[in-house]
Each structure stands twice: as structure tokens, then as C-alpha cells.
Amino acid sequence: MTTTGQPATRRKAPHRPAKQSAPQRPGDVIFSNAARAAGVLILVILAAVAIFLVAEAWPAIDTPTEVLADRIQWIEEGQSLLGYVGPLVFGTVLAALIALLIATPVAIGVALFISHYAPRRLAQVFGYAIDLLAAIPSVVYGLWGALWLMPKVYPVFVWLSEYLGFIPIFAGPVGTPPRTILTAGIVLAVMILPIITAVSREVFLQTPTLHQEAALALGATRWEMVRLAVFPFARSGIISATMLGLGRALGETMAVAMVLSPGLAYSFFILQPGQQQNIAANIALKFPESTSIGVNVLIFTGLVLFVITLVVNMIARWIVSRRAEFSGAN
């Protein structure tokens, strides 16, 4: 009620015309549709690869174990398809883990030096060198490992076998030349080093400047600032970088085939040749002499590798997506 006793009337909100979207120009429409088509094309290609692998691997899956042993000379009597693939998966994962253990600390140190310690010009030189390492073909790494690295690491492997041979993984005898899983892991570590370094460098550079300046203003040293401000912010990015490197190490072919003496055993003896083999190198070595059902078996191992790498990359993308601030790899 108003002071005059008359009922109060509500004011009507002013009528606002509905917003009209601005007409899109032809160039915007073409670019939008092209980008959408490119995204759909990636999914179609991925689905086509998966369907091809499943279709070509199905004859091997459907073939009885005794028939596989009779028709394929490199499958032992009574060995099932999973029994053949199991040691290959073990060797693939073991080589990739060795590469990660070697490459990750070095890559983080190099990335930290480039982003926070090196002068600008020197950091640019290091950045170009890292990008150059990423562009080197894998067969060149294989030649480097076979012709230069193996003679250099042989004395080190002999020392490890003599003085640390009581530890099972360092038990001898050491191969001459050392075509072992440890040599393959070192070569893979050099190959994935640029990937982990590049992603980690971008993550370190994304650290908020205010966080770093606040740590320094409170009296922290350069290392304390990195430990308290940079590393906590970049933790998820470092994990995703290592998993991207793991995906590269799992699928490497020629470099491993050129430095590793193959074997099919669940063995942790990293200094002995003829113990392990990875899936990709096994396909490259066995494919030229395989026919019919042998090709199907190799495609089945490729399907297993496809699933492993897909899962690894999906986990890496999930870790990256957890941090909206991390725009370096999104």
C-alpha cells in the first residue's frame, strides 16, 4: 500500500529486443567446417586403423594353439597366442621403463636450466638443439647406438657385472657386443629426451610470475623458489610429458631392432643379450618372412601395441586436462 491508500503498481521491465547473432562471413563458415571435418577425419582414421587390426588379427585369434605351432616356425609347440605375445609385451614395457628412468631426470634438469637458469641467448641455443634432436630419424639413432654407443658402454657393463653382479638385474655374462635391453633403453632415452624436455620447458614457463616473485621476496633462494613454486605448479605437466615420452618409447622400431639381440623370456637380466624383445622390432624382423597366418599373428601383436599406446596417451591427456592453467600442451 502507498501513503495515499492506493495499491502499488509494479513497474514493468523495459522490453529488450532479442539479441541477433551477427551473420557469419563466408571465410568463417569455410574455416569452421574445415576444422570440424579435420577433427572428424582424425576419429575416422583412428577407428579405421582399429577395425583393420581387429579384422586382420581375428584369424590368429580364432586359430587353435596346436595349429599355430604347426604353421608358424617361430611359435613353440604348445605355446598359445597370448603366451607368445606376453614376453613381447614384457620386453616392450621394460625397455620403455628403462628409457624413462634415464631420460626423465635429465630432461627435467635441461628444461629447468633453459627456463630459469640459462641466459636468454644460451637458452635459445639449447631450445634449438632440443628441437633438432626431436627431428632426427630413428634409424640414425639406431646407427649411433650400434656403431658408437655399444663400444663405449661395454666397459661400464662389465664393471656393473663384476662389482654389482650380486644384484639380479646386473648378473652376467655381458654380451660382446652388448646388444642388451639396457643398451636399447639408453638409445630410447636419448630419443624421448627432446619430447619430455620440450613439454616440461613449456610447463615451467607457464608458472605464474607472481608466485615466483613472492617466493623470492620472502627470502627464498633460486632453488627454493623452483622447489616451492615451479614444481608444484608443473607436477601434472611433468607427469604428462613423461607419459608422452613413454608412448614414443613403446612404439619405437628400427632403433631397437639395430641394438638389441632378441629373445622371448620374462627376464630382468638387463646386461645379458638374447633375453627380451619389443613388439615393434619383432614385427619389423618377422614380417618379411611371414605369410598367411604368421602375418595375422604379427598384426595381433600390433593390435596389442595399439591398445597399450592408446591407453598411455589417453592417461596423459587426462592428466593434462586436470590443470586448466596448463596451456602449453592443450
NORDA-V931743 format. One line per field, one symbol per residue. phi: phi as a letter, one per 20 degrees, with the letter a starting at -180 (. if undefined). A space follows every 50 residues. Layout:
phi: ???
This chain:
phi: .efeneffdefefffdfffdfffefgffffffffffffffffffffffff ffffffefgffeefffffffecfedffneefffffgffffffffffffff feefffffffffffecdfggffffffffffffffefffffffffffedff ffeggfffffffdcffegfdfeeefcffedfffffffffffegfffffff fffffefgfffffffffenffgfffffedefffegfffffffffffffff dfdffffecdefacbecefeddfmdcbdffffffeefgdeclffffffff ffffffffffffffffffffffdffedfce
